[in-house]
Amino acid sequence: MDNSASLNLNSFDTQKQSDSWFQKLNQIQIYGIGLPLYLVIFAGVFAAMLLGWLPVGMLGAFMVMMVFGGLFNYAGNHLPIIKTYLGGGAIVCIFASAILVYTGVIPQSVIDNVDNFMNTTGFLNFYIAALITGCILGMSRTLLLKAAIRFLPVALCAMTMAILAVGVVGMLLGYGFVDAIMYVAIPMMGGGMGAGVVPLSGMYAQALGVDASGIISRMIPASTLGNVTAIIMAGMLHKLGEIQPALSGNGKLMKKDTDDMSEEKKPSESIQLMGMGLITAMFFYLLGTFINKAVPSVHTYAWMIILVAAAKALGIVPKKIEYAAQQWSQFVMGNWTNALLVGIGISMIDLGAVISSFSITYMILVLVVVGGVALGAGIGGHLVGFYPIESAITAGLCTTNMGGTGDIAVLSSAKRMELLPFAQIATRICGALILVVASILIKVLF
């Protein structure tokens, strides 16, 4: 064989290997798009972000959230330790985005745009409304009635145990029994920043005769660290459920769960059905808003849960609309969860506050609260007929995260998004009760 033929053969082999690698990479798909093309899209969005060329408003914000979310989720689901023990893609979506903010890679204009889209425009409310409506209407009516009666007592007992435990540990570590309860446990269980830390700081300031800014600066680290710890622990509980299958319901809260919709023929999935589900979700959110105007002390989400649950229990929602709400929530959850988690990381996780507040003693106290409610809720849930893992996540961890965004992050890490209605009960109703408890403890302990 002459040299030219040998060169042609080598060139052919090289080209064949190159095609083979490209085909393998193209088989890796994100949102159904092959990885090579997806990386081109990511690079384009990233460059536009750095150059300040991203569109303002929903289009620019959603583009960053979705494109970053897809890649971060894929990476998290394939990184060895993270995918096995720490919640996989959900953790990376949140904290990779927060790191980009903390290091200044994401410009302030993009941060402001994402924050506006998430909160002012209301994408977070839009997402949560879809999941609450779909999850409750798609739930067994028998399960709903049985679980609702048992859920709150489990959550409240677990929170009480954790509060007492952190007080004792705080006293032993020299932090103080009262301070550990009032400045660590209570802020962590208040239901987030707006519904928990802010009103708590006002209550403390008025009772103690001090400035609220000093109080809130002591509470924010507890709320933030509690949220981060709950997210990580949710991933660990998911892994525990895989190791010990008897402890896990794989997304079902109650044992002996029978789906009363399984025997009926479901209508075929369609664009029209998703439209019906969208309207249903928005209408229930609107009803919750109406009642919240009259009784603002109870959050809109809590009223919405009560209304949807009542409608399900009474059987007044037609089956077709129940299926429509389910389909719409599945679409939202399947396509927009990663985007929402990136939005949380960009606009709601302050890594600077987490780092500045970190100390061994403080971290131990946070772990006592988060671990205490998870353990208490797991044991209590088992006693009333819940699966321990699901009970520990919803009635436990979701009492120590930061509101609705924390619920989504925790459930995403645990891969149990269908439990959002119960998570919201823990966050909103238990959070409201914590405010009442705090108002009493201020007078007793100070």
N, C-alpha and C positions, 0 to 999 in steps of 0.2 A: 504494500500500500504506500503511495507517495505521500509527501508531506501535506499537500493541499487536501487530499482526501481525509488524512488524519485530523487536520484542523477543522474541516467541515463536520466530522463525526463528533469531535469534542464540543464544537459550538452547538450541535444539535442536542447533545447530552445536557449541556449547561442550560439551554433553553427549556428542555423538558423538565429539569429539576426546578427551574424558576417557575414554570407553569404549575408544577405540582405544589410548590409552596404557596403560590397565590390561591390555588383552589382550596387548599387547607385553611388558609386565612379567611377566605370568602365564605367557608362553611360556618365560621363563627359569626353569629348574627346578633345584632342589637336592634330592637324594635323591628326585626325582620330585614334589616339592612346589613349586608356583608361588612366585615370589619374594615377592609381597605377603604371602601367608600365612606364608611362611618368616620374613620380617622380624618379623611379629607374634610368632611362636614365639620368635625370638631375643631380642626385646625383653622378653618374659615371663621367659625364663630369666635374662637379664642383670639384670633388676630383682630377681628372687628371690635372685640371688647377692649383690647389693649390700645387700639387706635382711636377709640371713642366713636366708632362708626355704627354701633348697634342702634336700631330704632328705639325711640323712647316709648314707654307705655307697655301694654300687655305683650305685644309682639316681641320686643327685645328681651323682656324679663322671662317670658315663657320659653324663648329660644335657648337662653343660657341654662335655665333650670332643666329642660328636657334633654338637651344634648349632653350637658355635663352629667346629669343623673344617669343616663344610659351607660356611659362609659365607666363612671364610678361604681355603679351597681355591678357591672360585669367584673370589674377588677376585684371588688370586695368578695364576690362569690367564688373567686378562684385563688385568693391569697390564702395559703395554708392555715395559719393560726386564726386569722380573722374569720374565715368562712366556717371554721369548725367550732370555735368557742365564743366569738364576740359578735355574732349577729350578721356577718357577711356584708352584703351590699348596702344594707341600711346604715350601718356604722360608717362605711367609707363615704357614702353620699353626704352624710351630715358633717363628719369631721374633716374630710378633704376640703369641702367647701369652706368650713370655718377656718381652716389653716390658710387657705388662699386669701381669705379676708384679713386674717391676723398678720400675714406677711406682706400685705399690701399689693398682692398680685391682681386682685379684683379691684378696679377703680371705684372710688366713692360714688360716682354717678350711677354705676351699675348696682351697687349695694342699695342705694336709695330707690332705684327703680324697682328692684326685686322686693324690697320692703313695702313699697307702695302697692305693688301688685298683690302681694300676699295678704296684707292687712287692710289698707284703705279700699282697694278695688274689691277685696273680699274673696280671693281665690281659696283661702283656707276655709272660710264658711261654706263656700260652694262645694268643696271636696267633702267636708265632714257631713254636710246635709245629705249628700248622696249616699254615703256609707251608712249613716244612722238609719235612714229610711229603708234602704235595701236590705240591711242586715236584720232589722227587726221584722219587717214584713215577710222576709224569707225564712223566719224562724218558726219552729214548731210552737203552736199556741200553748200546748200543754207545758212545754219546756219554759216558755216565757213566764207563765203564771207561777210555776213551781220555783224557778230560779230567782225571780224578782223578790219573793218573800224571804228567801234565805241569804241573798247576796249582801244587802246592807249590814245585817248583824255580823257577818263574817268580816267585812271590811272594817267596821267600827271596833270590833274586838281586837283585830290585828293591829290597828293604829294605836289603841290604848296600850297594848303590850309593848309596842315599839317606843312609845313616849316614855313609859316608865323605865324601860331598859336603858334608853339613852341618858335619862336623868341619873341613874345609878352609875353608869360608865363615866359620865361627865364628872361626877363627884369623885370617883376613884382616880381619874386622870388629872384632877386639879382644875378642870374647866368650870366646875360648879353644877350642881343639880338643877337649879332654876335656869341658869343661862343655857345649859344644854337643851332643855325642853323649850324655852321661850325663843331662843335665837337660832336653834338648829332644827329641831323636830317640827315645831309649829309652822315656820316658813316653808319647810319642805312639803308639808301636807295641806297647804292653803289653796292649792289649785292653780299655781302659776304666779306670774307677776301681777297682771292687772286685777285678777280676782282674788289674789292672796296676799302677796308681799305689800302691795301699795296700801290696801285698806288696813292691813295689820300694822304697818308702820304708823299710820295715822292714829290708830287706837292706842298703841304703845305711847306715842308722843303725847297724846292728850292725857293719858293716865299718869305718866311720869313727869309731865311738865318740861319736856325737852324738845329739841328740834327734830322733826321727822326725818331730815336728811341723814342724820347720824344713825338713826335706827335702821333705815332702809339699806344703808351701806353695810350693816352687819348681817342683814337678811338675804341680800342678793346672792352672796357666795353659797349659802346653804341651799337655796333654791336651784341655782345653776349646777352645783356639784351633785345634788340629789338627782337632778334630771339626767346628767351624764352617767352616773352610777346605775340608775334604773335601766337605762338603755343597754349598757354593757351586761348587766345581770340578766336582762331578758334574753339576750343571745345565749348566755350560759344555761338558762333554764330550758331553752329550746334543745340544746345539746343533751342536757340531762334527760329530757323526754325521749330522745332517740336511744340513749343508753338504757333507760328504764321505761320501756313502753307502757307498763302498767300504771305509771304515774300520769300519763298524758292522754288527753282526749283528742289530740291532733286538731285542735281548734274548737272542739265541743266542750262547753263548760260543764254540763251536767251528765252524769252517768245515766244509762238507760234512756238515752235521748232517742225518740222516734220522730221522724220527720213526717208531719201530717200532710205534706204536699207531695211526698214521693210517690204516692199511689195514683195521683191524678196526672193526666196528660198535659204537658206544658206546651204552650204555643211556641212556634218556631221563632228563633231569634230574628229580629228585623230592625231596620232603622226606625220605623214607626214606633216599635215597642220601646226603644231607648228614649225616644222623644216623650212618650208617656211617662217613663220613669223619671226623666228630668223635671217635667212639670210637677209630678207628685212630690219629689224631693223639695223643690222650691216652695210649693204650697204649704207643706208641713213646716218648713222653716219660717215662712211668713206667719203662720198661726202662732208659732213659738214666739216670734217677735211681738205680735199683738199682746200676748199675755205678759211678756216681759215688760212692756210699757206700763202695764197696770201693777205688776209685782216685780220691780227691778232687782229685788234682793236675790231672786232666783234666776240663774243664767238662762239665756235663750235656748242653749243646747239641752238643758235639763227639762224645760217645758216641752221642747220638741220630742225628746225621748218619751215623756209621759203621754203626749198626744198620740204618737205613732203606736206606742205599746197599747194604749187604750183602744185605738182603732183596730189593732190586730186582735186583742182579746175579745172585743165585742163582735168581731167578724163583719164589720161594716165596709171593709175595703174589698171590692171585687177581685177575684182571683187573678184576672188578667192584669190588673194594675199592680198586684203584688209581684207577679212575675216580671212586669215591666220595671218596677223599682229594683228588683234583684239584678236584672240584666244591666241597667244603667250603673248601678253601684259596682258591678264587676268590670264594666268598661273603664270607669273612673279609676278603680283600684289597679287594674292591670296596666293602664297606660300612663297614669299621672302620679303614682306614688313616689317614684324615684325623683320626679321633678319637684314634688312638694318637699321631700327630704332635703334636697339641695337648697330650696328656698329657706327652710328652717336653718340650715347651716350658715347661710349667707346673712340672714336678717335677724336671727334670734339666738344664736350661740356666741357668747362673748368669751373667747378663749383667754383673753387678757385677764378677765375677772376670775376665771377658774385658776389660772396659774398664780395670780397674786394672792389668792386666798388659801393656797394649798399649804398644809402642814400635816405632819403625821397625826397629831392629836385630833385636828379637825376632820381629817379623812376617816379616822377610826369612828368618830361620832356619826358621820354621814353613813358609813357602812353599817353601823349598828341600827340606824333607822331603816335604811333600805332593806337590809338583810332581815331585820326584825319583822317588818310588815309582810315580806315575802314568805318567811317561815310561818308566821302566825296565820296568814291567809291560806297557805297551803294545808296546814294542819286543820284549821277550822273548816276549810272547804271540803276536805276529805270526810269530816264528821257529818256534814249536812248533805253529802251525796254529790259533791263536785269533784272533778278531776283536780288533783293537787297542783299540777303545773299551771293549768288555766286559771285556777283560783289564785295562785301566788302571783301571777302576772296581772290579772285584772283587779282583784280586791286587794292586792298587795302593792306591786310596783307602780300601778297607775294612780295610787294615792300620793306618790312622792315625786311625780314628774311635773313639768311646767305646762299645765292646761291641755288644750286640744292638740297642740303641736307635740307635746310630750307623749300623749296617748298614741299618736300616729307613729312616732319614732320608736316607742317601746314595742308596740304591736308589730311593726315592720321588722324590728330586730328579732322578735320571737316568731315571726312568720305566722301570725294569727290575727290578721286584720279584721276577720269576721267577728271578732269579739269587741269591736269598737263601742257598741251601745253599752256594754257592761263597764268598759273602761271609762266612758263618759259619766256613768252613774258614780263611779268611784271618785273621779276628779271633781265633778260639779257638785253633787249632793254632799259628799263627804267633805269637800273643800268648804262649802257653805257652813256645815256643822262645826268645822274647825274654827271658823271665825267666832262662832257663838262660844265655843269652849275657851278660846283665847281671851275673850272679853271677861269671862268668869275668872280664869287663872290670873289675869293681870291684878285683879283685886285681892286674890287669895295669896299669891306668891310674892308680890312686890310690896 
